[in-house]
Amino acid sequence: MATQRHGQIVETPTEARQAEPGPSVLALLTVSTGLAVLILGIVWFVFFRT
């Protein structure tokens, strides 16, 4: 909890950030990167395969 010392608000780093990136951020990054690779692979296969 934020406290006041000498007229200034003192917070922990987590309180200052208001959140902590959890596993959902990692999952979103992994899924979006995987989809991008899959889509680029399909585009390459359809258009550039010889």
KOLGU-4560 file (N, C-alpha, C; in nm, 3 decimals, padded with zeros to 5 digits):
<recs>
<n_xx: 00.085 n_yy: -00.117 n_zz: 00.000 ca_xx: 00.000 ca_yy: 00.000 ca_zz: 00.000 c_xx: 00.089 c_yy: 00.124 c_zz: 00.000 mol: A seq: 1 type: MET>
<n_xx: 00.050 n_yy: 00.222 n_zz: -00.077 ca_xx: 00.127 ca_yy: 00.346 ca_zz: -00.086 c_xx: 00.125 c_yy: 00.419 c_zz: 00.047 mol: A seq: 2 type: ALA>
<n_xx: 00.240 n_yy: 00.470 n_zz: 00.086 ca_xx: 00.250 ca_yy: 00.547 ca_zz: 00.210 c_xx: 00.306 c_yy: 00.684 c_zz: 00.179 mol: A seq: 3 type: THR>
<n_xx: 00.291 n_yy: 00.774 n_zz: 00.273 ca_xx: 00.346 ca_yy: 00.908 ca_zz: 00.256 c_xx: 00.460 c_yy: 00.929 c_zz: 00.355 mol: A seq: 4 type: GLN>
<n_xx: 00.571 n_yy: 00.977 n_zz: 00.303 ca_xx: 00.685 ca_yy: 01.011 ca_zz: 00.388 c_xx: 00.734 c_yy: 01.150 c_zz: 00.347 mol: A seq: 5 type: ARG>
<n_xx: 00.737 n_yy: 01.239 n_zz: 00.440 ca_xx: 00.785 ca_yy: 01.376 ca_zz: 00.415 c_xx: 00.711 c_yy: 01.442 c_zz: 00.299 mol: A seq: 6 type: HIS>
<n_xx: 00.583 n_yy: 01.414 n_zz: 00.288 ca_xx: 00.502 ca_yy: 01.478 ca_zz: 00.184 c_xx: 00.511 c_yy: 01.411 c_zz: 00.048 mol: A seq: 7 type: GLY>
<n_xx: 00.586 n_yy: 01.300 n_zz: 00.037 ca_xx: 00.597 ca_yy: 01.229 ca_zz: -00.090 c_xx: 00.532 c_yy: 01.093 c_zz: -00.078 mol: A seq: 8 type: GLN>
<n_xx: 00.471 n_yy: 01.047 n_zz: -00.186 ca_xx: 00.410 ca_yy: 00.916 ca_zz: -00.188 c_xx: 00.518 c_yy: 00.814 c_zz: -00.222 mol: A seq: 9 type: ILE>
<n_xx: 00.529 n_yy: 00.710 n_zz: -00.138 ca_xx: 00.629 ca_yy: 00.605 ca_zz: -00.158 c_xx: 00.556 c_yy: 00.476 c_zz: -00.194 mol: A seq: 10 type: VAL>
<n_xx: 00.593 n_yy: 00.419 n_zz: -00.309 ca_xx: 00.531 ca_yy: 00.295 ca_zz: -00.356 c_xx: 00.640 c_yy: 00.194 c_zz: -00.390 mol: A seq: 11 type: GLU>
<n_xx: 00.602 n_yy: 00.069 n_zz: -00.383 ca_xx: 00.693 ca_yy: -00.036 ca_zz: -00.430 c_xx: 00.693 c_yy: -00.034 c_zz: -00.583 mol: A seq: 12 type: THR>
<n_xx: 00.793 n_yy: -00.095 n_zz: -00.647 ca_xx: 00.795 ca_yy: -00.099 ca_zz: -00.793 c_xx: 00.670 c_yy: -00.162 c_zz: -00.853 mol: A seq: 13 type: PRO>
<n_xx: 00.616 n_yy: -00.266 n_zz: -00.792 ca_xx: 00.495 ca_yy: -00.330 ca_zz: -00.843 c_xx: 00.376 c_yy: -00.236 c_zz: -00.836 mol: A seq: 14 type: THR>
<n_xx: 00.364 n_yy: -00.163 n_zz: -00.727 ca_xx: 00.254 ca_yy: -00.067 ca_zz: -00.714 c_xx: 00.270 c_yy: 00.045 c_zz: -00.816 mol: A seq: 15 type: GLU>
<n_xx: 00.392 n_yy: 00.088 n_zz: -00.841 ca_xx: 00.413 ca_yy: 00.195 ca_zz: -00.937 c_xx: 00.377 c_yy: 00.152 c_zz: -01.079 mol: A seq: 16 type: ALA>
<n_xx: 00.403 n_yy: 00.024 n_zz: -01.109 ca_xx: 00.368 ca_yy: -00.027 ca_zz: -01.243 c_xx: 00.220 c_yy: -00.055 c_zz: -01.255 mol: A seq: 17 type: ARG>
<n_xx: 00.150 n_yy: -00.072 n_zz: -01.145 ca_xx: 00.007 ca_yy: -00.101 ca_zz: -01.140 c_xx: -00.025 c_yy: -00.242 c_zz: -01.186 mol: A seq: 18 type: GLN>
<n_xx: 00.071 n_yy: -00.316 n_zz: -01.230 ca_xx: 00.045 ca_yy: -00.454 ca_zz: -01.270 c_xx: 00.179 c_yy: -00.524 c_zz: -01.289 mol: A seq: 19 type: ALA>
<n_xx: 00.172 n_yy: -00.652 n_zz: -01.298 ca_xx: 00.291 ca_yy: -00.731 ca_zz: -01.324 c_xx: 00.260 c_yy: -00.819 c_zz: -01.443 mol: A seq: 20 type: GLU>
<n_xx: 00.342 n_yy: -00.814 n_zz: -01.547 ca_xx: 00.312 ca_yy: -00.898 ca_zz: -01.663 c_xx: 00.315 c_yy: -01.045 c_zz: -01.625 mol: A seq: 21 type: PRO>
<n_xx: 00.207 n_yy: -01.112 n_zz: -01.648 ca_xx: 00.197 ca_yy: -01.251 ca_zz: -01.608 c_xx: 00.212 c_yy: -01.344 c_zz: -01.727 mol: A seq: 22 type: GLY>
<n_xx: 00.175 n_yy: -01.468 n_zz: -01.708 ca_xx: 00.190 ca_yy: -01.566 ca_zz: -01.816 c_xx: 00.101 c_yy: -01.537 c_zz: -01.936 mol: A seq: 23 type: PRO>
<n_xx: -00.004 n_yy: -01.459 n_zz: -01.918 ca_xx: -00.091 ca_yy: -01.428 ca_zz: -02.032 c_xx: -00.016 c_yy: -01.347 c_zz: -02.138 mol: A seq: 24 type: SER>
<n_xx: 00.077 n_yy: -01.262 n_zz: -02.096 ca_xx: 00.156 ca_yy: -01.184 ca_zz: -02.191 c_xx: 00.247 c_yy: -01.277 c_zz: -02.270 mol: A seq: 25 type: VAL>
<n_xx: 00.309 n_yy: -01.371 n_zz: -02.203 ca_xx: 00.395 ca_yy: -01.467 ca_zz: -02.271 c_xx: 00.315 c_yy: -01.553 c_zz: -02.368 mol: A seq: 26 type: LEU>
<n_xx: 00.197 n_yy: -01.595 n_zz: -02.327 ca_xx: 00.113 ca_yy: -01.677 ca_zz: -02.414 c_xx: 00.070 c_yy: -01.599 c_zz: -02.538 mol: A seq: 27 type: ALA>
<n_xx: 00.032 n_yy: -01.474 n_zz: -02.521 ca_xx: -00.007 ca_yy: -01.391 ca_zz: -02.635 c_xx: 00.109 c_yy: -01.373 c_zz: -02.732 mol: A seq: 28 type: LEU>
<n_xx: 00.227 n_yy: -01.347 n_zz: -02.680 ca_xx: 00.344 ca_yy: -01.329 ca_zz: -02.765 c_xx: 00.378 c_yy: -01.458 c_zz: -02.839 mol: A seq: 29 type: LEU>
<n_xx: 00.370 n_yy: -01.570 n_zz: -02.772 ca_xx: 00.401 ca_yy: -01.698 ca_zz: -02.835 c_xx: 00.300 c_yy: -01.733 c_zz: -02.944 mol: A seq: 30 type: THR>
<n_xx: 00.173 n_yy: -01.716 n_zz: -02.914 ca_xx: 00.069 ca_yy: -01.749 ca_zz: -03.012 c_xx: 00.078 c_yy: -01.657 c_zz: -03.134 mol: A seq: 31 type: VAL>
<n_xx: 00.096 n_yy: -01.528 n_zz: -03.112 ca_xx: 00.101 ca_yy: -01.435 ca_zz: -03.225 c_xx: 00.225 c_yy: -01.460 c_zz: -03.312 mol: A seq: 32 type: SER>
<n_xx: 00.339 n_yy: -01.492 n_zz: -03.250 ca_xx: 00.459 ca_yy: -01.523 ca_zz: -03.328 c_xx: 00.440 c_yy: -01.652 c_zz: -03.406 mol: A seq: 33 type: THR>
<n_xx: 00.379 n_yy: -01.752 n_zz: -03.344 ca_xx: 00.352 ca_yy: -01.878 ca_zz: -03.413 c_xx: 00.259 c_yy: -01.860 c_zz: -03.531 mol: A seq: 34 type: GLY>
<n_xx: 00.156 n_yy: -01.779 n_zz: -03.514 ca_xx: 00.063 ca_yy: -01.753 ca_zz: -03.625 c_xx: 00.132 c_yy: -01.679 c_zz: -03.738 mol: A seq: 35 type: LEU>
<n_xx: 00.218 n_yy: -01.583 n_zz: -03.704 ca_xx: 00.290 ca_yy: -01.510 ca_zz: -03.808 c_xx: 00.380 c_yy: -01.603 c_zz: -03.888 mol: A seq: 36 type: ALA>
<n_xx: 00.450 n_yy: -01.693 n_zz: -03.821 ca_xx: 00.536 ca_yy: -01.790 ca_zz: -03.890 c_xx: 00.453 c_yy: -01.882 c_zz: -03.977 mol: A seq: 37 type: VAL>
<n_xx: 00.340 n_yy: -01.929 n_zz: -03.927 ca_xx: 00.253 ca_yy: -02.017 ca_zz: -04.004 c_xx: 00.200 c_yy: -01.947 c_zz: -04.129 mol: A seq: 38 type: LEU>
<n_xx: 00.154 n_yy: -01.825 n_zz: -04.115 ca_xx: 00.099 ca_yy: -01.751 ca_zz: -04.229 c_xx: 00.208 c_yy: -01.725 c_zz: -04.333 mol: A seq: 39 type: ILE>
<n_xx: 00.327 n_yy: -01.684 n_zz: -04.287 ca_xx: 00.436 ca_yy: -01.661 ca_zz: -04.382 c_xx: 00.478 c_yy: -01.791 c_zz: -04.450 mol: A seq: 40 type: LEU>
<n_xx: 00.475 n_yy: -01.901 n_zz: -04.378 ca_xx: 00.506 ca_yy: -02.031 ca_zz: -04.439 c_xx: 00.405 c_yy: -02.068 c_zz: -04.546 mol: A seq: 41 type: GLY>
<n_xx: 00.277 n_yy: -02.044 n_zz: -04.520 ca_xx: 00.173 ca_yy: -02.073 ca_zz: -04.619 c_xx: 00.189 c_yy: -01.985 c_zz: -04.742 mol: A seq: 42 type: ILE>
<n_xx: 00.216 n_yy: -01.856 n_zz: -04.721 ca_xx: 00.236 ca_yy: -01.765 ca_zz: -04.834 c_xx: 00.355 c_yy: -01.809 c_zz: -04.918 mol: A seq: 43 type: VAL>
<n_xx: 00.464 n_yy: -01.847 n_zz: -04.852 ca_xx: 00.582 ca_yy: -01.892 ca_zz: -04.925 c_xx: 00.550 c_yy: -02.019 c_zz: -05.004 mol: A seq: 44 type: TRP>
<n_xx: 00.479 n_yy: -02.112 n_zz: -04.940 ca_xx: 00.447 ca_yy: -02.240 ca_zz: -05.005 c_xx: 00.359 c_yy: -02.219 c_zz: -05.128 mol: A seq: 45 type: PHE>
<n_xx: 00.262 n_yy: -02.127 n_zz: -05.117 ca_xx: 00.168 ca_yy: -02.106 ca_zz: -05.228 c_xx: 00.232 c_yy: -02.027 c_zz: -05.342 mol: A seq: 46 type: VAL>
<n_xx: 00.310 n_yy: -01.923 n_zz: -05.311 ca_xx: 00.357 ca_yy: -01.832 ca_zz: -05.415 c_xx: 00.500 c_yy: -01.857 c_zz: -05.461 mol: A seq: 47 type: PHE>
<n_xx: 00.586 n_yy: -01.907 n_zz: -05.376 ca_xx: 00.728 ca_yy: -01.912 ca_zz: -05.410 c_xx: 00.784 c_yy: -02.054 c_zz: -05.423 mol: A seq: 48 type: PHE>
<n_xx: 00.700 n_yy: -02.153 n_zz: -05.413 ca_xx: 00.748 ca_yy: -02.291 ca_zz: -05.427 c_xx: 00.776 c_yy: -02.319 c_zz: -05.574 mol: A seq: 49 type: ARG>
<n_xx: 00.891 n_yy: -02.377 n_zz: -05.601 ca_xx: 00.922 ca_yy: -02.406 ca_zz: -05.742 c_xx: 00.942 c_yy: -02.555 c_zz: -05.761 mol: A seq: 50 type: THR>
</recs>
